[in-house]
Amino acid sequence: MNLTKLRYVVAVDRQGAISAAARALNVTQSAVTKAVADVEQEVGAALFYRHARGVAATAQGRQFVDRAARILADVDQLTSDVDAARQTREQVLRIGIAPSSMEGLMSRAVWSLVNAHPDVRVHVRGTSFEAGLQLFRQGDLDAFIGPSRPLMAEPGARAEALAPLQVRLFVRHGHPLLGRQVTAQDLVGLPLIVPETSGPYAEQMQNVMPQMEGDLLRRLHIMQNFAMAAGVVERSDAVGMVAASYAESRHFRARFDVLDFPDQGPVSMAVVFRSGPRRGQALGWFLEALQSFPPTTGAEMP
């Protein structure tokens, strides 16, 4: 016995005839007749007796049909509740980006999304790459932005490439390294601030500091919060790392300068999300906004 057969039996009772039930269900009369016969065989009793104008429920059939109708109503309500809950969840979009210092670069994409779709609620979380990937894997993030090489290989997920990230070294106004081309040797002995030692900045960090001896972690400041790192750079001779897109903004130029250091090459970036046919509307809207306003290009933070 299954729900489809129960629906056929209830339809026969409500329509008062097998032919009328078949028309209401948009199925063949033989399909309804077979369903009724199958259920009667499983129940071990006749559910309907036939008369000239159609059918009517027997005493035992009445009890069965009424209970079947309640079960179907409960199932329909459960399905409706699940769909409503899913639609509600789809309106809350959980986004991660690594490292945390790039969180502000999401501004234009988020502004575009919430302006076009005011019912969507966005939860943006800056995180380290490893922590963000774990959050995504356990279902706590709907989308995660980071370096493309590991994300493109993430099993059971789909990744879309974003514009590559260019990294620049920045210092305070009046820094002694300004006004000339800087080499890696010039950086030895100066405090270097990095957001993390993995993720999109890791490769650049290795290229920048090939002259550094000993335990690299003991020679670095590791600060995921960009405002904190910027405050240290502004008050000392420390050297920080910043996305080239933000380094070109008026807000950044008012406080800092970019060092004349050889270009280390771009970092390929991507956004990863769950694969499958039931991608939520909010996620689709976010992906569109992200392609129009990638966090790696043309950013102007508030």
Secondary structure, 3 states (H helix, E strand, C coil): CCHHHHHHHHHHHHHCCHHHHHHHHCCCHHHHHHHHHHHHHHHCCCCEEEECCEEEECHHHHHHHHHHHHHHHHHHHHHHHHHHHHHHHHCEEEEEECCHHHHHHHHHHHHHHHHHCCCCEEEEEECCHHHHHHHHHCCCCCEEEEEHHHHHCCCCEEEEEEEEECEEEEEECCCCCCCCECCHHHHCCCCEEECCCCCCCHHHHHHHCCCCCCCHHHHEEECCCHHHHHHHHHCCCCEEEEEHHHHCCHHHHCCEEECECCCCCCEEEEEEEECCCCCCHHHHHHHHHHHHCCCCCCCCCC
